[in-house]
Amino acid sequence: MTPAELSNLITETTRAVLNSHDLDSSVVPDAATVERPRNPEHGDYATNIAMQVAKKAGTNPRELATWLVEDLSGNDGITEASVAGPGFINIRLAAAAQGKIVEEILKAGDTFGHGDDFAGSTINLEFVSANPTGPIHLGGTRWAAVGDSLGRVLSARGAKVTREYYFNDHGAQINRFAKSLLAAAQANPTPEDGYGGDYIQDIAQQVTTAHPEWNTLGDEDMLELFRAEGVELMFAHIKRTLAEFGTEFDVYFHENSLFESGAVDKAVDTLKGNGNLYEQDGAWWLRSTNFGDDKDRVVIKSDGDAAYIAGDIAYIANKIERGHDLCIYMLGADHHGYIARLKAAAAALGYDANQVEVLIGQMVNLVKDGKAVRMSKRAGTVITLDDLVEMIGVDAARYSLIRSSVDSTLDIDMDLWASQSSDNPVFYVQYGHARLCSIARKASELGVGYDDADLSLLTHEREGDLIRTLGEFPEVVQSAAELREPHRVARYAEQLAGTFHRFYDACQILPKSDEEATPITGARLALAAATRQTLANALTLVGVTAPERM
């Protein structure tokens, strides 16, 4: 019996008990809270359902808890239920009921942890979206890992997810990038507001090699050549880097297409037509304060050029018109103002502001030998995705970025994450998976399996701990999806690996050389197989490999 199944049982029992006493059962929540007690001696699970609903229903918590315990104790899957304190209920499951969790995992395979709570949702998940003016920096790298993992988690819970990269190929930054490339080709100093680093020299060299006639062109044509070719080369590098990092996108959306297609003009006309755009001092302003923003925003400047938000407004309309009922933006720490701004834009267009959701990720710092690492060999300034992967590898880089909430600044200790020790979280989890694969190989060599294993034999304390931890995985994935917090899956993987290692130390799984396999051998092999499957599923959701050997 999984925690979710136990929660349903408690909810149904509470409704039935209240009805039998002519009390109000409508106060019972859809799902009862079920938690693991801090002290295992109190039971396998505990619930506060009686304290939560008793007074609303017309009784007192202790009395309701007593009624519930009487009914729950009669269930075949429960060996003991008792009242504690003012109305808590402690529950101990039957061994056979716990064994069903193992059966469920082995049957579900790589879909264990998946669900349908987001079925019918069509989500546009936009992340990274770094300007194609340089390699992806650490902030973008964090989103490359977290965004990809969140997409996996949402998909696992039934959502249809479009992973999207907004390709900023319109505006002043691209012009500065083109001027920087041209200066490098002409052996001139980098413009004051331009971009430096070896990568600029590399791209300029590629452009001049491919177009030996470049210096015979007129000034405008020459700059356009470096703009077009440079952006294409830079973006190709970004795509390649992301793919090597395990992050793929379904859509690469070009900002410039919003202007070329007339989508910006259409959005502006819509806002003028519904009265949410007004003219003042020669400019056109969005009435964003009417929709929760702290100030109105200029959409069309007094010189007739579109402000940056004009593209944002058209992009929101484009996403929703493509059939997405939720648009999630994953932005950097300096974009807090975008939360109210984007929601206001959606509402001004006539959409539900809740169709726009903005997640803000905090900064990432690298630390080596106790000191901050700040300079990049290639970019010349900030550390990049390429730098991080070169230092600690893809798996460690992804895991280190995903395992912490994006709400907090993250310090990555390079020495720790490059080490092959149990102190390194990703090594610890992957080693657990590799150890489980080793057990399976040895069992195969011995001709021992777990078909028809009697899982009711799994009564050891460490076996119970492991089974209950396995049973929590679907709820962990569900919470990670609902709260947009894939770090919950990574932290769970560490908890599961630790629980398995403690089980392994306490319980002999395979027979020794002079021993015969016994019924408990098969039961423990089944438990090990379920643990390996769940660890693999968790690692898949964070986009990290599950090695069979280490």
Disulfide bonds with the S-S distance in Angstrom:
none
